[in-house]
Amino acid sequence: MSSKPEDPREFKTASQREPERKSGSQPPPFEGSAPLESETFTKSSRTNSDPRFMPSRRQSAEQVSDQDRLNRTRLVEALATVLAGENDHHQTIGLLGDWGVGKSTTVHLLKKALQSRAKQQPFLFGTFNAWEYEHTNNLQAGIAQEMLKALSSYQAPPTQLEAGRWGRVLGRVKAWLAPPLWGLGVRLPTLFRFAFALHGTKLVGLIGLLLVAYLNLTWADMESMTRRALEAGVGAQMFMGGGAAVVLVMLFRQVKSLLAMPLAKEWMTYMKLPDYGEHLGSIPVMRKQIRALCKVRLNPPFGLGVFGRKQRLLFLVDDLDRCGQEGIVKVFEAVRLVLDIPQVTVIIAVDQRIALAALALHYQDLAQHHQLSNPQAIARDYLAKVIHTPITLTPADPQSISGYLDAIWQETSGDKSVIESAGSGLDKRSSDISSGADDLTKPGLSDHQKRIFKKWVGHFGFTNPRQLKRLHNSYNLLRHYYGEDGQFSGGKSSMLDAFTSDLASPMLITLFALEYINSLEDSGLRGRLLQLLQRPSELAFSEEGDAALAFVDPTGKINDDVLQVVKGKLDGGETSFVQAVEPFVLPAIVQEDVSA
């Protein structure tokens, strides 16, 4: 037995390391007490199509983008043109689309487009995240609170880079001075105007009393009265002070006893109007106060343009489709009751499937008494009453998807070194790998791998941006876990035997196939396709061709060639690609009793 230490740069499969396990089935990933040595760092287990590229160490993050990568500019510009027009009435826009289709990014681009039109029509912006407020005691109060923040907080204008060193310094000084100056020039006057709008009569009465007191009792009069009292002597002072105190006490007691009489109480009820406001709850109060604040903040004082320009508020209700049924219904009710205010445009970004289902469930008991007897119809009518302008974001075109993938790869290709040590125990092995792989200096995918990635994205019809990011992150992790995936796949079909580049990267094809199947809405079809992938490979499928699978997958996405790839064995061992890749795919609910 040789005592030569094992070279960490030489990848060996599990079957090569442990020949005694070759007779049995290899366990799927994450099973076993300890990982193999080769799985503790990035390695190359297969022949890569371009050895200069390695898996990236950056994942694509879920975030709002400043760039239009899905060809939404035309929609954004059209909507901004309409909103910046002469529309002082209230508007509610429904921005509809599936999860991850890019609703938040579209609203962000709309804000930028409206900011560029500030000279034509200035806007204020506010956002209510329904998901964050779902489990609060009063969800409507959360909407009112976010409205208050939008109307009373300083909103910095878009950042503009100044030319030159002194220009940048001046820009920083302006950014530092702008909030306090805004507070003195805008916030403080707004507070006084808001108080006057809510309590104008009381404030006028108080100011009138103070004015009368000032006119009748000046400082000179007070000084004269004090001098006379001092000249009169101590006895006169005590007499005057005691007499005034006695008169006041007697007068107070007389008035108190008079008002305590039953007849006086009954008489007082005839002299005032009833007030039921305390029994109405918080929503009418919030509506009154928010309406008053909007009127004060969005309009110049006294309606004179010399004090400023008339403004509008764009208020976004986001992440509504992540809430439960009751939360969704409460938000829609709050939009109708609290936010129906002039000069306010509300955008509700929601998945229409979730919104309609929640409303239908809410009105399910009422549906049997409705003339249509259909809760879905009631839900649509309700949504039509709330939403004035519906906009559904359609799937992006292939050219936009290609550009979006290019942006993801550019974002995640920022690694500067091939391998960095993850701890003291890996320092030596990492340096050995780096010294033995000097040409692996570019993280990410090669041009050839990118073409394959885009090809199979188009084959399976993936258009959801969030889904594409998830697939990219999963495939990148698979490359780290199993090694590179650039070799060609062999099989029994004519295309596979030719080793065409279209069927390279079997892990990628398996990942996409499983994602496609798990995302199917038809649970029966999903179960049949999963059974087909897990069934042992049969020669009959190869002989009969793709026509034999028409009944199994009517869309033709899971064809014979795809089956031959995903049923292949990982590194010639006992584990199939389906078993190897399945732990890295978002699962779906599968019916157990699926008929063959």
C-alpha positions as CSV (number, residue, x, y, z in Angstrom):
1,M,0.0,0.0,0.0
2,S,1.5,3.3,-1.0
3,S,2.0,5.9,1.6
4,K,1.8,8.8,-0.9
5,P,-0.7,11.4,0.3
6,E,-3.7,12.0,-1.9
7,D,-3.4,14.9,-4.3
8,P,-6.3,17.3,-3.5
9,R,-6.3,18.6,-7.1
10,E,-7.3,15.2,-8.4
11,F,-11.0,14.7,-8.1
12,K,-12.3,11.2,-7.4
13,T,-15.9,10.2,-7.3
14,A,-17.5,8.5,-4.3
15,S,-17.4,5.1,-6.1
16,Q,-13.6,5.5,-6.7
17,R,-12.9,6.5,-3.1
18,E,-15.0,3.7,-1.6
19,P,-15.1,0.7,-4.0
20,E,-17.0,-1.4,-1.5
21,R,-20.1,0.8,-1.9
22,K,-20.2,0.4,-5.7
23,S,-22.5,-2.6,-5.4
24,G,-25.1,-0.6,-3.6
25,S,-26.8,2.6,-4.4
26,Q,-25.0,5.9,-3.7
27,P,-26.8,8.0,-1.1
28,P,-28.2,11.3,-2.3
29,P,-26.7,14.6,-1.2
30,F,-26.8,15.7,2.4
31,E,-27.0,12.1,3.7
32,G,-24.1,10.6,5.7
33,S,-22.2,11.7,8.8
34,A,-19.4,13.7,7.1
35,P,-18.8,15.2,3.6
36,L,-16.1,13.8,1.3
37,E,-12.8,15.6,1.4
38,S,-13.3,16.8,-2.2
39,E,-16.7,18.4,-1.2
40,T,-15.1,20.8,1.2
41,F,-13.8,23.2,-1.4
42,T,-14.4,24.1,-5.0
43,K,-13.1,21.5,-7.5
44,S,-13.3,20.5,-11.1
45,S,-14.8,17.0,-11.5
46,R,-15.5,17.0,-15.2
47,T,-14.0,18.3,-18.3
48,N,-15.2,21.9,-18.5
49,S,-16.1,23.4,-21.9
50,D,-13.8,26.3,-21.0
51,P,-11.3,25.7,-18.2
52,R,-10.8,29.4,-17.8
53,F,-14.1,29.7,-15.9
54,M,-15.1,28.5,-12.5
55,P,-18.3,28.8,-10.4
56,S,-18.9,32.2,-9.0
57,R,-18.8,32.9,-5.3
58,R,-21.5,35.5,-5.6
59,Q,-25.2,34.9,-5.6
60,S,-27.8,37.0,-7.4
61,A,-29.7,39.0,-4.7
62,E,-33.4,39.8,-4.6
63,Q,-33.5,43.6,-4.9
64,V,-35.1,46.4,-6.8
65,S,-33.2,47.4,-9.8
66,D,-32.5,50.9,-11.2
67,Q,-32.2,49.6,-14.7
68,D,-34.9,48.4,-17.0
69,R,-33.9,44.9,-17.9
70,L,-37.3,43.6,-18.9
71,N,-38.4,46.2,-21.5
72,R,-40.8,48.1,-19.2
73,T,-39.7,51.6,-20.3
74,R,-42.5,52.1,-22.7
75,L,-45.1,51.3,-20.1
76,V,-43.4,53.4,-17.4
77,E,-43.2,56.4,-19.7
78,A,-46.8,56.1,-20.8
79,L,-48.0,55.9,-17.2
80,A,-45.8,58.8,-16.0
81,T,-47.1,61.0,-18.8
82,V,-50.7,60.3,-17.7
83,L,-50.0,60.8,-13.9
84,A,-48.1,64.0,-14.5
85,G,-51.1,65.4,-16.5
86,E,-54.1,67.4,-15.1
87,N,-55.4,64.7,-12.8
88,D,-56.1,66.2,-9.3
89,H,-58.7,63.5,-8.5
90,H,-58.0,60.3,-6.7
91,Q,-56.7,57.3,-8.7
92,T,-56.1,53.7,-7.8
93,I,-53.9,51.7,-10.2
94,G,-53.7,48.0,-9.9
95,L,-50.3,46.7,-11.0
96,L,-51.0,43.0,-11.5
97,G,-48.7,40.1,-12.2
98,D,-47.3,36.9,-10.8
99,W,-44.9,36.7,-8.0
100,G,-41.4,37.9,-9.1
101,V,-42.5,39.3,-12.4
102,G,-41.0,42.7,-11.5
103,K,-43.8,44.8,-10.0
104,S,-41.7,46.6,-7.4
105,T,-39.0,47.4,-10.0
106,T,-41.6,48.8,-12.3
107,V,-42.9,51.1,-9.6
108,H,-39.3,52.2,-8.8
109,L,-38.7,53.1,-12.5
110,L,-42.0,55.0,-12.4
111,K,-40.8,57.0,-9.5
112,K,-37.7,57.9,-11.3
113,A,-39.7,58.9,-14.4
114,L,-42.0,61.2,-12.3
115,Q,-39.0,62.8,-10.6
116,S,-37.6,63.7,-14.0
117,R,-40.9,65.5,-14.6
118,A,-40.8,67.5,-11.4
119,K,-40.9,70.8,-13.2
120,Q,-44.1,69.8,-14.8
121,Q,-45.7,68.2,-11.8
122,P,-43.9,67.6,-8.4
123,F,-44.7,64.4,-6.6
124,L,-44.3,63.0,-3.1
125,F,-43.8,59.3,-2.6
126,G,-44.8,56.8,0.1
127,T,-44.8,53.1,0.5
128,F,-46.9,50.7,2.7
129,N,-45.6,47.2,3.0
130,A,-48.6,45.1,3.8
131,W,-46.6,42.1,4.8
132,E,-44.8,44.0,7.5
133,Y,-48.1,45.3,9.0
134,E,-50.2,42.2,8.6
135,H,-50.1,41.0,12.2
136,T,-50.4,44.4,13.8
137,N,-53.5,45.2,15.9
138,N,-54.8,47.8,13.4
139,L,-53.7,47.4,9.8
140,Q,-55.5,50.5,8.7
141,A,-53.6,52.5,11.3
142,G,-50.4,51.2,9.6
143,I,-51.5,52.7,6.3
144,A,-52.3,56.0,8.0
145,Q,-48.9,56.0,9.7
146,E,-47.0,55.5,6.4
147,M,-49.1,58.2,4.8
148,L,-48.2,60.5,7.7
149,K,-44.5,59.7,7.1
150,A,-44.7,60.4,3.4
151,L,-46.4,63.8,4.0
152,S,-44.3,65.0,6.9
153,S,-40.8,63.7,6.1
154,Y,-38.1,65.2,4.0
155,Q,-37.7,63.4,0.7
156,A,-34.3,63.9,-0.9
157,P,-34.2,64.7,-4.6
158,P,-32.4,62.4,-7.0
159,T,-28.7,62.5,-6.6
160,Q,-26.8,64.6,-9.1
161,L,-23.1,64.4,-9.4
162,E,-21.4,67.8,-9.4
163,A,-18.4,68.4,-11.6
164,G,-15.1,69.0,-9.9
165,R,-13.8,68.7,-6.4
166,W,-15.5,71.9,-5.1
167,G,-18.7,70.9,-6.8
168,R,-18.8,67.6,-4.9
169,V,-18.0,69.5,-1.6
170,L,-20.8,71.9,-2.4
171,G,-23.2,69.0,-3.1
172,R,-22.4,67.5,0.3
173,V,-23.0,70.8,2.1
174,K,-26.4,71.2,0.3
175,A,-27.3,67.6,1.3
176,W,-26.4,68.3,4.9
177,L,-28.3,71.6,5.1
178,A,-31.3,70.6,3.1
179,P,-33.2,68.6,5.9
180,P,-33.0,71.3,8.7
181,L,-33.9,74.0,6.2
182,W,-36.8,72.0,4.9
183,G,-38.0,71.4,8.5
184,L,-38.1,75.2,9.2
185,G,-39.5,76.2,5.8
186,V,-42.0,73.4,5.2
187,R,-42.6,71.1,8.1
188,L,-43.1,73.8,10.8
189,P,-45.6,75.8,8.7
190,T,-47.3,72.6,7.7
191,L,-47.9,71.8,11.4
192,F,-49.5,75.1,12.1
193,R,-51.7,74.9,9.0
194,F,-52.7,71.3,9.9
195,A,-53.7,72.4,13.4
196,F,-55.7,75.2,12.0
197,A,-57.4,72.9,9.5
198,L,-58.6,70.6,12.3
199,H,-59.3,73.0,15.1
200,G,-59.8,76.3,13.3
201,T,-62.8,77.5,15.3
202,K,-61.2,76.8,18.6
203,L,-57.9,78.5,17.6
204,V,-59.7,81.6,16.3
205,G,-61.6,81.8,19.6
206,L,-58.4,81.5,21.7
207,I,-56.6,84.0,19.6
208,G,-59.6,86.4,20.0
209,L,-59.6,86.1,23.8
210,L,-55.8,86.7,24.0
211,L,-56.2,89.7,21.8
212,V,-59.0,91.2,23.9
213,A,-57.0,90.6,27.1
214,Y,-54.0,92.2,25.5
215,L,-55.9,95.3,24.4
216,N,-57.7,95.8,27.8
217,L,-54.9,94.8,30.1
218,T,-51.5,96.1,28.9
219,W,-48.3,96.1,30.8
220,A,-48.8,99.7,31.7
221,D,-52.2,99.0,33.3
222,M,-50.7,96.1,35.3
223,E,-47.9,98.4,36.5
224,S,-50.4,101.1,37.5
225,M,-52.6,98.7,39.5
226,T,-49.6,97.3,41.3
227,R,-48.3,100.7,42.3
228,R,-51.6,101.8,43.7
229,A,-52.0,98.7,45.8
230,L,-48.5,99.2,47.2
231,E,-49.2,102.8,48.1
232,A,-52.5,102.0,49.9
233,G,-50.8,100.0,52.6
234,V,-50.8,96.5,53.9
235,G,-54.3,96.5,55.3
236,A,-55.8,97.7,52.0
237,Q,-53.8,95.1,50.1
238,M,-55.0,92.3,52.3
239,F,-58.6,93.5,52.1
240,M,-58.5,93.8,48.3
241,G,-56.9,90.4,47.8
242,G,-59.1,88.6,50.4
243,G,-62.2,90.2,49.0
244,A,-61.4,89.2,45.4
245,A,-60.7,85.6,46.5
246,V,-63.9,85.4,48.5
247,V,-65.9,86.6,45.5
248,L,-64.3,84.2,43.2
249,V,-64.9,81.2,45.5
250,M,-68.5,82.1,46.0
251,L,-69.1,82.6,42.3
252,F,-67.5,79.2,41.5
253,R,-69.7,77.4,44.1
254,Q,-72.9,79.1,42.8
255,V,-72.2,78.2,39.2
256,K,-71.3,74.6,40.2
257,S,-74.5,74.1,42.2
258,L,-76.6,75.6,39.5
259,L,-75.2,73.3,36.8
260,A,-75.7,70.3,39.1
261,M,-79.4,70.8,39.2
262,P,-81.4,68.2,37.1
263,L,-83.3,70.9,35.3
264,A,-80.0,72.5,34.3
265,K,-78.6,69.2,32.9
266,E,-81.8,68.7,30.9
267,W,-81.6,72.2,29.6
268,M,-77.9,71.8,28.5
269,T,-78.9,68.7,26.4
270,Y,-81.2,71.0,24.4
271,M,-78.4,73.5,23.7
272,K,-75.9,71.2,21.8
273,L,-76.0,68.8,18.9
274,P,-75.3,65.1,19.5
275,D,-71.8,63.7,18.8
276,Y,-71.4,60.0,18.0
277,G,-67.8,60.3,16.9
278,E,-66.4,58.4,19.9
279,H,-68.5,55.4,18.9
280,L,-67.3,55.1,15.3
281,G,-63.8,53.7,15.9
282,S,-60.5,54.9,14.4
283,I,-61.1,54.7,10.7
284,P,-63.2,57.9,10.4
285,V,-60.8,59.8,12.6
286,M,-57.8,58.6,10.4
287,R,-59.7,59.5,7.3
288,K,-60.4,63.0,8.5
289,Q,-56.9,63.7,9.7
290,I,-55.2,62.2,6.6
291,R,-57.5,64.1,4.3
292,A,-56.7,67.4,6.2
293,L,-53.0,66.7,6.1
294,C,-53.0,65.9,2.4
295,K,-54.9,69.1,1.7
296,V,-52.4,71.2,3.7
297,R,-49.2,69.5,2.5
298,L,-50.1,69.1,-1.2
299,N,-51.5,72.6,-1.7
300,P,-49.8,76.1,-1.3
301,P,-51.1,78.3,1.6
302,F,-54.2,80.3,0.7
303,G,-54.2,78.6,-2.7
304,L,-51.5,81.1,-3.9
305,G,-48.8,79.8,-6.2
306,V,-46.3,82.3,-4.8
307,F,-45.9,80.0,-1.8
308,G,-45.1,76.9,-3.8
309,R,-46.5,74.6,-6.4
310,K,-49.4,72.2,-6.1
311,Q,-48.1,68.7,-5.4
312,R,-49.4,65.1,-5.6
313,L,-48.7,61.9,-3.7
314,L,-47.9,58.5,-5.2
315,F,-48.5,55.9,-2.6
316,L,-47.5,52.3,-3.2
317,V,-49.2,49.3,-1.5
318,D,-46.7,46.5,-1.9
319,D,-46.3,42.8,-0.9
320,L,-50.1,42.5,-0.5
321,D,-50.1,39.1,-2.1
322,R,-47.9,37.7,0.7
323,C,-50.6,38.4,3.3
324,G,-53.3,36.1,4.4
325,Q,-56.9,36.3,3.4
326,E,-58.1,38.7,6.1
327,G,-55.1,40.9,5.7
328,I,-55.7,41.3,1.9
329,V,-59.4,42.2,2.5
330,K,-58.5,44.7,5.2
331,V,-56.0,46.5,3.0
332,F,-58.5,46.8,0.2
333,E,-61.1,48.2,2.6
334,A,-58.5,50.7,3.9
335,V,-57.7,51.8,0.4
336,R,-61.4,52.6,-0.2
337,L,-62.0,54.2,3.2
338,V,-58.8,55.9,4.1
339,L,-56.9,56.7,0.8
340,D,-59.8,57.9,-1.3
341,I,-58.4,61.5,-1.3
342,P,-57.9,64.0,-4.1
343,Q,-54.4,64.5,-5.4
344,V,-53.4,61.0,-4.2
345,T,-52.6,58.2,-6.6
346,V,-52.5,54.7,-5.0
347,I,-50.7,51.8,-6.8
348,I,-51.6,48.4,-5.5
349,A,-49.0,45.9,-6.6
350,V,-50.5,42.4,-6.2
351,D,-50.7,39.0,-7.8
352,Q,-54.3,39.0,-9.2
353,R,-54.6,35.3,-8.5
354,I,-54.0,35.8,-4.8
355,A,-56.2,38.9,-4.6
356,L,-59.2,37.3,-6.4
357,A,-58.9,34.1,-4.4
358,A,-58.8,36.0,-1.0
359,L,-61.8,38.1,-2.0
360,A,-63.7,35.1,-3.3
361,L,-63.1,33.2,0.0
362,H,-64.2,36.3,1.9
363,Y,-67.6,36.5,0.0
364,Q,-68.1,32.7,-0.2
365,D,-71.1,32.7,2.2
366,L,-72.6,35.7,0.4
367,A,-72.3,34.1,-3.1
368,Q,-75.2,31.8,-2.7
369,H,-77.5,34.8,-2.3
370,H,-75.9,36.6,-5.2
371,Q,-77.6,36.6,-8.6
372,L,-74.5,35.0,-10.2
373,S,-74.0,32.5,-7.3
374,N,-70.3,32.7,-8.0
375,P,-67.8,34.1,-5.4
376,Q,-65.2,34.6,-8.2
377,A,-67.6,37.0,-10.0
378,I,-68.2,38.9,-6.8
379,A,-64.5,39.2,-6.2
380,R,-63.9,40.6,-9.6
381,D,-66.7,43.1,-9.2
382,Y,-65.2,44.2,-5.9
383,L,-61.8,44.5,-7.4
384,A,-63.3,46.6,-10.3
385,K,-64.8,49.0,-7.7
386,V,-61.4,49.5,-6.0
387,I,-59.1,49.6,-9.0
388,H,-59.7,52.4,-11.5
389,T,-56.8,51.4,-13.9
390,P,-55.7,47.8,-14.1
391,I,-52.2,47.0,-15.6
392,T,-51.1,43.4,-16.0
393,L,-47.3,42.9,-16.5
394,T,-46.9,40.4,-19.2
395,P,-44.0,37.9,-19.5
396,A,-40.9,39.4,-20.9
397,D,-39.9,38.7,-24.5
398,P,-36.9,36.5,-25.3
399,Q,-34.6,39.4,-26.1
400,S,-35.4,41.0,-22.7
401,I,-34.8,37.7,-20.9
402,S,-31.4,37.3,-22.7
403,G,-30.4,40.8,-21.5
404,Y,-31.7,40.1,-18.0
405,L,-29.5,37.0,-17.8
406,D,-26.5,38.9,-19.0
407,A,-27.1,41.4,-16.2
408,I,-27.3,38.6,-13.6
409,W,-24.0,37.1,-14.9
410,Q,-22.3,40.5,-14.9
411,E,-23.5,41.1,-11.3
412,T,-22.2,37.8,-10.0
413,S,-18.8,37.7,-11.8
414,G,-17.0,40.0,-9.4
415,D,-14.7,37.4,-7.9
416,K,-11.1,38.5,-7.9
417,S,-9.4,35.3,-7.0
418,V,-10.0,31.7,-7.9
419,I,-10.2,30.3,-4.3
420,E,-9.8,32.0,-1.0
421,S,-9.1,30.1,2.1
422,A,-12.2,29.5,4.2
423,G,-10.2,28.6,7.4
424,S,-6.8,27.6,8.7
425,G,-7.5,24.0,7.8
426,L,-8.0,24.8,4.2
427,D,-5.2,27.3,3.6
428,K,-2.7,24.7,2.3
429,R,-5.1,22.9,0.1
430,S,-6.5,26.1,-1.3
431,S,-3.0,27.3,-2.2
432,D,-2.3,23.9,-3.9
433,I,-5.4,24.2,-6.0
434,S,-4.6,27.8,-6.9
435,S,-1.1,26.9,-8.0
436,G,-2.3,24.0,-10.0
437,A,-5.1,25.9,-11.8
438,D,-3.6,29.2,-12.8
439,D,-5.8,29.6,-15.8
440,L,-9.1,29.4,-13.7
441,T,-9.2,33.1,-13.1
442,K,-12.7,34.1,-14.3
443,P,-15.7,33.3,-12.1
444,G,-19.1,32.6,-13.8
445,L,-20.0,30.9,-17.0
446,S,-18.2,30.7,-20.3
447,D,-19.8,32.0,-23.4
448,H,-20.6,28.5,-24.4
449,Q,-22.3,27.7,-21.1
450,K,-24.2,31.0,-21.3
451,R,-25.6,30.0,-24.7
452,I,-26.7,26.6,-23.3
453,F,-28.3,28.3,-20.3
454,K,-30.3,30.6,-22.5
455,K,-31.2,27.8,-24.9
456,W,-32.8,25.7,-22.2
457,V,-34.4,28.7,-20.6
458,G,-36.2,29.3,-23.9
459,H,-37.0,25.6,-24.3
460,F,-38.8,25.4,-20.9
461,G,-40.4,28.8,-21.3
462,F,-39.0,30.4,-18.1
463,T,-39.8,34.2,-18.1
464,N,-40.2,35.1,-14.4
465,P,-37.2,37.2,-13.2
466,R,-37.3,35.8,-9.7
467,Q,-37.4,32.3,-11.0
468,L,-34.4,33.0,-13.3
469,K,-32.4,34.3,-10.4
470,R,-33.2,31.2,-8.3
471,L,-32.2,28.9,-11.2
472,H,-28.9,30.7,-11.6
473,N,-28.2,30.6,-7.9
474,S,-29.0,26.9,-7.7
475,Y,-26.9,26.0,-10.8
476,N,-24.0,27.9,-9.4
477,L,-24.3,26.0,-6.1
478,L,-24.5,22.7,-8.0
479,R,-21.3,23.5,-9.7
480,H,-19.6,24.2,-6.4
481,Y,-21.0,21.0,-4.9
482,Y,-20.5,18.5,-7.7
483,G,-17.9,20.3,-9.8
484,E,-18.2,21.6,-13.3
485,D,-21.0,20.7,-15.7
486,G,-19.6,21.3,-19.1
487,Q,-19.2,17.8,-20.5
488,F,-21.5,16.3,-23.2
489,S,-24.2,13.8,-22.2
490,G,-24.5,10.4,-23.8
491,G,-27.6,8.4,-24.2
492,K,-29.6,6.2,-26.5
493,S,-31.2,8.8,-28.7
494,S,-29.7,9.8,-32.0
495,M,-29.1,13.4,-30.9
496,L,-27.3,12.3,-27.7
497,D,-25.2,9.8,-29.6
498,A,-24.0,12.7,-31.8
499,F,-22.7,14.5,-28.7
500,T,-24.3,17.8,-29.8
501,S,-23.7,20.9,-27.7
502,D,-27.4,21.4,-27.2
503,L,-27.5,18.5,-24.8
504,A,-24.4,19.4,-22.9
505,S,-24.5,20.3,-19.1
506,P,-26.8,17.5,-17.9
507,M,-27.0,19.0,-14.4
508,L,-28.4,22.2,-15.9
509,I,-31.0,20.3,-18.0
510,T,-32.0,18.3,-15.0
511,L,-32.3,21.4,-12.9
512,F,-34.5,23.1,-15.5
513,A,-36.7,20.0,-16.0
514,L,-37.4,19.6,-12.3
515,E,-38.2,23.3,-12.0
516,Y,-40.5,23.1,-14.9
517,I,-42.3,20.1,-13.5
518,N,-42.6,21.5,-10.0
519,S,-44.1,24.8,-11.3
520,L,-46.9,23.1,-13.2
521,E,-50.4,24.1,-12.0
522,D,-51.8,20.7,-13.1
523,S,-51.1,18.5,-10.1
524,G,-52.0,15.3,-12.1
525,L,-49.6,16.1,-14.9
526,R,-46.9,17.1,-12.4
527,G,-47.2,13.7,-10.6
528,R,-47.0,11.7,-13.9
529,L,-43.9,13.5,-15.1
530,L,-42.2,13.1,-11.7
531,Q,-43.0,9.4,-11.8
532,L,-41.6,9.2,-15.4
533,L,-38.3,10.8,-14.2
534,Q,-38.0,8.5,-11.3
535,R,-38.9,5.3,-13.3
536,P,-35.9,3.3,-14.5
537,S,-35.0,4.0,-18.1
538,E,-36.7,1.8,-20.7
539,L,-35.7,1.1,-24.2
540,A,-39.3,1.5,-25.4
541,F,-39.2,5.2,-25.1
542,S,-36.0,5.5,-27.2
543,E,-37.5,3.2,-29.9
544,E,-40.9,4.9,-30.1
545,G,-39.5,8.4,-30.0
546,D,-41.0,11.6,-28.7
547,A,-44.5,10.6,-30.0
548,A,-44.7,8.1,-27.1
549,L,-44.5,11.0,-24.6
550,A,-47.2,13.2,-26.2
551,F,-49.8,11.8,-23.8
552,V,-47.5,12.3,-20.8
553,D,-46.4,15.9,-21.5
554,P,-48.7,17.6,-24.0
555,T,-46.4,20.7,-24.1
556,G,-43.5,18.7,-25.3
557,K,-41.0,20.1,-22.8
558,I,-40.1,16.8,-21.3
559,N,-39.1,14.9,-24.5
560,D,-37.2,11.7,-25.0
561,D,-33.8,13.5,-25.2
562,V,-34.4,15.3,-21.9
563,L,-35.4,12.0,-20.3
564,Q,-32.2,10.4,-21.5
565,V,-30.2,13.2,-20.0
566,V,-31.9,13.4,-16.6
567,K,-31.9,9.6,-16.2
568,G,-28.1,9.5,-16.7
569,K,-25.8,8.6,-13.9
570,L,-23.6,11.1,-12.1
571,D,-20.0,10.4,-12.9
572,G,-20.9,6.9,-14.0
573,G,-21.9,5.9,-10.5
574,E,-25.3,4.7,-9.1
575,T,-26.8,8.1,-8.5
576,S,-28.9,9.6,-11.3
577,F,-28.9,13.2,-12.1
578,V,-32.5,13.5,-10.8
579,Q,-31.4,12.2,-7.4
580,A,-28.4,14.5,-7.4
581,V,-30.2,17.7,-8.4
582,E,-33.6,17.3,-6.8
583,P,-32.4,18.5,-3.3
584,F,-31.5,21.9,-5.0
585,V,-34.9,22.5,-6.6
586,L,-37.9,24.2,-5.0
587,P,-40.3,21.3,-4.2
588,A,-44.0,21.1,-5.0
589,I,-46.9,19.2,-3.5
590,V,-47.4,15.9,-5.3
591,Q,-50.5,13.7,-5.1
592,E,-49.7,10.3,-3.9
593,D,-52.5,8.4,-5.8
594,V,-51.6,9.6,-9.4
595,S,-52.9,7.2,-11.9
596,A,-50.5,5.9,-14.5
